Amino acid sequence: MIEPEIVDQIAKFVALQHLNEATLTELRQTYPSIHFTYCSDDDIHSARPAIERAEFNIYLVDTSGHCFTLTSDFDKATGIVLAEVVAET
């Protein structure tokens, strides 16, 4: 379970620091019980983000089954995907 308030804190932190490897490293140190993944938002096709921002989206990950799945259920969430949104040119 990941509390919605924690996800909000993470979103605020990423918005201030920008999404990059250094930010991801700091989040992993601050929240060691949460698994973080970083990718492009274009790589995610079948889920709705828990939080949407102009520069990134946050998706929740459920690791309770055989395979990792994206979820919208904070009670099942054990990880977070930080997906960078790249503006189309």
C-alpha positions, -999 to +999 in steps of 0.1 A: +000+000+000+012+035-009-007+063+008-021+089-017-004+116+004+030+100-003+023+100-040+014+137-038+047+144-020+066+126-047+048+145-074+057+178-058+093+168-053+096+157-090+080+189-102+106+209-083+136+188-091+126+177-126+126+140-136+161+127-141+183+100-126+195+121-097+159+127-087+151+090-089+181+082-068+170+107-041+135+093-041+148+057-037+168+068-007+139+088+008+113+060+002+133+027+004+101+006+007+088+018-027+101+004-059+107+032-085+109+029-123+116+056-148+105+055-184+089+075-212+052+080-210+050+068-246+060+034-233+028+030-213-003+022-233-029+005-211-032+024-178-043+058-165-019+077-144-026+083-107-012+118-111-008+138-144+016+167-148+028+185-179+063+170-177+056+136-161+029+112-151+029+089-121+016+053-124+011+029-095+025-007-097+010-038-081+036-066-075+012-089-056+007-113-086+030-133-107+038-103-129+040-067-122+009-048-133-002-012-133-031-003-110-052+026-099-056+011-064-034+027-038-041-002-014-025-026-039+004-003-050+039-013-040+058+007-066+057+038-088+065+044-124+076+080-131+069+085-168+084+114-186+061+133-209+079+147-239+062+175-258+056+168-294+073+191-318 
